[in-house]
Structures are given as C-alpha cells and as structure tokens.
Amino acid sequence: MASERSLKSNSDSQTESDFYSRVWEVVDKIPLGRVTTYGLIAEHLGARRSARMVGWALNAASGLPVPCHRVVNRFGGLSGSLHFGGPFIMEDLLRSEGIEFDADGCVMMNRFLWKPESSLNFQAFPRRRVRPGPPRIPGKKRLYNRRF
C-alpha cells in the first residue's frame, strides 16, 4: 500500500514538474515590454482551469532566469509582487520595460497584453478522464438530482 502511494506521488510530482517547466518555457517567450496572464498561460498549455498552478510554477522559479514579472492577473494587477522581495520591485521592473499603468495601478492590458500563440508548438496536456456517476437503473427514478 505504501509503495503504491509513493509511486502515485512520484508520477504526480513528475507531471507537476513537467507542467512547471512548460510554464517557464512560455514565460521565457514573453517579449520585452509585454505582459500576459496566468490564465492565458494555463489555457495555452491545455489546462484552462489551472491559472493558480501557473502561479505556483512561477513561485517555484525563484532563482531561475525566468521573467516572472511579466505575468499579471487578468485585470492587469500585480498579484505576484510579494514574491519579488518588495512591494514595488515588480512594478519597477515593468516600468523599466516601458509598460504603463492606469490610475488604479494596473497594467494597461489593451496596450501591453501578449497572448501565447499556437506557433509556440506546445502540446497540450491530455484531459483527465471523468469518472461516470452511479449506473442508471432502467425504470428507477434518480432521487439525488431532484430539486425540491
């Protein structure tokens, strides 16, 4: 039983590290003076609902030469700024690249957003198989989906 758990955790960590390295490859492609979002990276990699995991991958990239400061949230907010050693370092890095901010302190997304293109030739992660619900018995009503 314990060996099964260790095998499962090893394969999960392998998949996670593959995802992280693919995130880092996309972030490396972001041009100077442009930004993208966690969600666009996740969608590009075929894991549309994994924007938070993209953030974890960028947090794990500390010490690597990856331009993580070019990834912002969907509103252009600097949600990852706490991981740069100070609250204004991320903003200073972006301003040094010519990126402008609005009055609320968010990146002007209409001017500086970069969308990962399909020309980056990344193979999307396979979708997980969804387990089917309980078997349907002919002629019997399903009570668990009834609305009262």
HELIX and SHEET records of a PDB file:
HELIX    1   1 ALA A    2  ASP A   28  1                                  27    
HELIX    2   2 TYR A   38  HIS A   44  1                                   7    
HELIX    3   3 ALA A   51  ASN A   59  1                                   9    
HELIX    4   4 CYS A   68  ARG A   70  5                                   3    
HELIX    5   5 SER A   81  PHE A   84  5                                   4    
HELIX    6   6 ILE A   89  SER A   96  1                                   8    
HELIX    7   7 MET A  109  PHE A  112  1                                   4    
HELIX    8   8 SER A  118  LEU A  120  5                                   3    
SHEET    1   A 2 THR A  36  THR A  37  0                                        
SHEET    2   A 2 VAL A  71  VAL A  72  1                                        
END                                                                             
